[in-house]
């Protein structure tokens, strides 16, 4: 398992309220990333949909570009290089086919290099009380691979928003050596009020990992309302930084030694066991 350095570092989560104008969204994100770096952060994360919140399919596909043409990716890589920071771009809509996009997260090195890419695995296809309905799979192709990458302080496991509800992903990332987990999100206000804090704390506790969860917050130009409350959660489950609903940044000092401390106190990762789950009729026969 990769340990990395136990030297503390400052991490920052950028909270946005992205709209339908890519250039304006990128400008806002750049400003907050620079602000975080100037405050001393050496790892900065932005939310899901950093460059665009667009509900109309035709406009979404018009504005989304292939990776090598994406202006947000180009601009934010330049900021990471300028400020010499590790930057997690929460997600951008990347054209991967004529009729499909990827909801793709990028880890950018201090040299501006793409160190890792992750395509969101779990698609948010739900109908909520009050008439809210989402069909992410209509526009986006689901990713098929979990992703880890090495930072100077240890291994990072990547995820995006709805992935948060699938704990086996995070267990797998932790077993691959992840000490830090990213959950860039655009949680709805309704689901965020009910589940955001408890799910993020649970993922931190279950894996003994730091969780960085930058979020979209407030009422967006397209009418959607997101929960905000960007969080940084420590491995024992303590919330060490939290935003409200307004755009901005939150920062926290991160001590990687806390990962081994938490995992030592409750070594559940070492206690994982495979098991069989027979159908009820088979279980009844075996018991008789």
C-alpha positions in Angstrom: 0.0 0.0 0.0 1.4 3.4 -1.0 2.0 5.6 2.1 3.5 8.8 0.7 4.7 11.6 2.9 3.4 12.3 6.3 4.1 16.0 5.9 0.9 18.1 6.4 -0.4 20.2 3.5 -3.2 22.7 3.0 -6.1 21.5 0.9 -8.9 23.7 -0.6 -12.3 23.0 -2.0 -13.7 25.6 -4.5 -17.5 26.1 -4.4 -19.1 27.4 -7.6 -22.5 28.3 -8.9 -21.9 27.5 -12.6 -24.2 28.8 -15.3 -24.7 28.3 -19.0 -21.7 30.5 -20.1 -18.5 28.4 -20.3 -16.2 31.5 -20.4 -17.8 33.0 -17.3 -17.7 29.8 -15.4 -14.0 29.2 -16.2 -13.2 32.8 -15.2 -14.9 32.2 -11.8 -13.2 28.9 -11.3 -9.8 30.3 -12.2 -10.2 33.2 -9.7 -11.1 30.9 -6.8 -8.3 28.4 -7.6 -5.8 31.3 -7.6 -7.3 32.6 -4.3 -6.9 29.1 -2.8 -3.3 28.8 -4.0 -2.4 32.3 -2.7 -3.9 31.3 0.7 -1.3 28.5 0.8 -3.2 25.5 -0.6 -1.1 23.0 -2.5 -4.0 20.7 -3.4 -7.2 22.4 -4.8 -10.4 20.7 -6.0 -13.3 22.2 -8.0 -16.8 20.7 -8.2 -18.6 18.6 -10.7 -19.7 20.6 -13.8 -17.0 23.2 -13.2 -17.3 24.7 -16.7 -21.0 24.3 -17.5 -24.5 23.7 -16.0 -26.7 23.3 -19.1 -30.0 21.4 -19.1 -30.9 21.8 -22.8 -29.5 18.8 -24.7 -28.8 20.6 -28.0 -27.0 23.5 -26.2 -25.1 21.1 -24.0 -23.7 19.2 -27.0 -23.0 22.5 -28.8 -20.9 23.7 -25.9 -19.2 20.5 -25.0 -15.9 19.8 -26.8 -13.5 16.9 -27.2 -10.7 16.9 -24.6 -8.1 18.4 -26.9 -10.4 21.3 -27.7 -11.8 22.0 -24.2 -11.1 25.6 -23.2 -11.7 25.1 -19.5 -9.2 22.2 -19.3 -6.6 24.3 -21.1 -7.2 27.3 -18.9 -7.2 25.4 -15.6 -4.1 23.4 -16.6 -2.4 26.8 -17.1 -3.4 28.0 -13.6 -2.1 24.8 -12.0 1.2 25.3 -13.8 1.3 29.0 -12.9 0.6 28.4 -9.2 2.5 25.1 -9.0 -0.3 23.2 -7.3 -2.1 19.9 -7.7 -5.5 20.7 -9.1 -8.5 18.3 -9.2 -10.9 19.6 -11.9 -14.1 18.1 -10.5 -15.6 17.4 -13.9 -16.0 18.8 -17.4 -18.4 17.6 -20.1 -16.1 16.0 -22.7 -17.4 14.9 -26.1 -16.6 11.3 -26.7 -19.1 10.5 -29.5 -21.6 12.2 -31.7 -24.4 11.5 -29.2 -22.5 11.0 -25.9 -20.3 12.9 -23.5 -18.1 11.8 -20.6 -18.6 13.4 -17.2 -14.8 13.5 -16.7 -12.6 14.5 -13.7 -9.0 15.6 -14.3 -6.1 15.6 -11.9 -3.5 18.2 -13.0 0.1 18.2 -11.7 2.0 21.4 -10.7 3.6 21.2 -14.2 0.2 21.5 -15.8 0.3 17.8 -16.9 -2.9 15.6 -16.9 -1.9 13.1 -14.2 -5.2 11.2 -14.2 -8.6 11.1 -15.8 -11.8 9.6 -14.3 -15.1 9.2 -16.1 -18.1 9.1 -13.7 -19.2 5.4 -13.3 -22.7 5.8 -11.8 -25.3 7.8 -13.7 -27.8 9.9 -11.9 -31.1 8.6 -13.3 -33.7 9.4 -10.7 -37.2 10.9 -10.1 -37.4 13.0 -6.9 -40.4 14.1 -4.9 -41.8 17.4 -6.1 -41.3 16.6 -9.8 -37.6 16.9 -10.2 -36.3 14.3 -12.7 -32.8 13.6 -13.9 -31.6 11.3 -16.7 -27.8 11.7 -16.8 -27.4 8.6 -19.0 -29.3 10.3 -21.8 -26.3 12.5 -22.5 -23.4 10.9 -20.7 -21.7 7.5 -21.2 -20.9 5.8 -17.9 -17.3 5.2 -17.0 -16.1 1.6 -16.6 -12.9 2.0 -14.5 -12.0 3.2 -11.0 -9.0 5.4 -10.9 -6.2 6.2 -8.4 -3.2 8.5 -8.7 -0.2 9.3 -6.6 0.2 12.7 -4.9 3.3 13.7 -2.9 1.3 12.9 0.3 -0.1 9.6 -0.8 -2.6 8.0 -3.2 -5.8 9.7 -4.3 -9.0 7.9 -5.3 -11.3 9.7 -7.7 -15.1 9.7 -7.8 -17.9 12.1 -8.8 -21.2 13.0 -7.1 -23.7 10.1 -7.4 -20.8 7.7 -7.0 -21.0 8.7 -3.3 -24.0 6.3 -2.9 -21.9 3.2 -3.9 -19.6 2.4 -1.0 -17.9 -0.5 -2.6 -16.2 1.9 -5.0 -14.5 3.7 -2.0 -13.7 0.4 -0.3 -11.9 -0.7 -3.5 -10.0 2.6 -3.8 -8.9 2.3 -0.2 -7.7 -1.2 -0.8 -5.7 0.1 -3.7 -3.9 2.4 -1.3 -6.0 5.6 -1.5 -5.5 7.8 1.6 -7.5 10.7 0.1 -10.9 10.5 -1.8 -12.4 13.2 -4.0 -16.1 13.6 -4.4 -16.7 16.7 -6.6 -20.5 17.2 -6.7 -23.6 19.0 -7.8 -26.0 17.5 -5.3 -29.5 18.7 -5.5 -30.7 20.7 -2.5 -33.3 18.1 -1.7 -30.9 15.1 -1.6 -28.1 17.2 -0.1 -30.2 18.3 2.9 -31.1 14.6 3.6 -27.9 12.8 2.9 -24.8 14.9 2.0 -23.1 15.1 5.3 -23.9 11.6 6.5 -22.7 9.9 3.3 -19.4 11.8 3.1 -18.7 11.2 6.8 -19.5 7.5 6.3 -17.2 7.2 3.3 -14.4 8.8 5.4 -15.0 6.5 8.4 -15.5 3.3 6.4 -12.1 3.7 4.6 -10.2 5.8 7.2 -9.5 8.4 4.5 -9.6 12.1 4.0 -12.5 13.1 1.8 -12.5 16.3 -0.3 -16.0 17.2 -1.6 -16.1 20.5 -3.5 -19.7 21.3 -4.6 -22.0 23.5 -6.6 -24.3 25.6 -4.5 -27.4 27.8 -4.8 -29.9 28.5 -7.6 -28.4 28.2 -11.0 -29.2 30.0 -14.2 -31.0 26.9 -15.6 -33.3 26.9 -12.5 -31.6 23.9 -10.8 -30.9 24.3 -7.1 -27.8 22.6 -5.6 -26.9 22.1 -2.0 -23.4 23.5 -1.7 -21.8 22.8 1.7 -18.4 21.8 0.3 -16.7 19.7 2.9 -13.3 18.4 3.9 -13.7 15.4 6.2 -11.0 13.7 8.3 -10.5 9.9 8.5 -12.2 9.7 11.9 -15.3 11.4 10.4 -14.7 14.9 11.7 -15.7 17.8 9.4 -12.7 20.0 9.3 -13.9 22.6 6.7 -17.4 23.4 5.4 -18.8 26.1 3.1 -22.3 27.5 3.0 -24.2 27.9 -0.2 -22.3 30.8 -1.7 -19.4 30.5 -4.2 -16.0 30.7 -2.6 -13.3 28.5 -1.0 -12.8 26.5 2.2 -9.4 25.3 3.3 -8.0 22.9 5.9 -4.6 21.6 7.0 -4.4 17.9 6.2 -2.2 15.6 8.3 -1.7 12.3 6.3 -0.6 10.6 9.6 -4.3 10.7 10.6 -5.0 8.1 8.0 -2.8 5.4 9.6 -4.0 6.5 13.0 -7.7 6.0 12.1 -7.0 2.7 10.3 -5.0 1.5 13.3 -7.8 2.3 15.7 -10.4 0.4 13.7 -8.5 -1.8 11.1 -11.6 -2.8 9.2 -9.8 -2.7 5.8 -7.6 -5.5 7.1 -10.7 -7.4 8.3 -12.5 -7.5 4.9 -13.5 -11.1 4.0 -15.2 -12.5 1.0 -18.4 -14.4 1.6 -21.2 -16.3 -0.1 -24.8 -15.0 -0.2 -27.1 -18.0 -1.0 -30.7 -17.6 -2.1 -33.2 -17.9 0.7 -34.4 -21.4 -0.4 -30.8 -22.7 -0.6 -30.0 -21.2 2.9 -33.1 -23.0 4.3 -32.0 -26.3 2.9 -28.5 -25.9 4.2 -29.8 -25.1 7.7 -32.1 -28.1 7.8 
